[in-house]
Amino acid sequence: MVVGVVKLLIFIPSSNNLKAKRMVLCSLKSRLRNNLNISITKLDNYNK
């Protein structure tokens, strides 16, 4: 079994509110899950 950990800090300049950030992140997470069959978790850094 291969286990890897990656921590990403993503800057989304076009989003000006929390709802827009969540929409972009949800789309990115679903594409990564479908294409790479990986598990993703999120941290509480939406407000930055």
Secondary structure, DSSP 8 states (H G I E B T S, - for coil): ------------TT--SHHHHHHHHHHHHHHHHHHH-------S-TT-
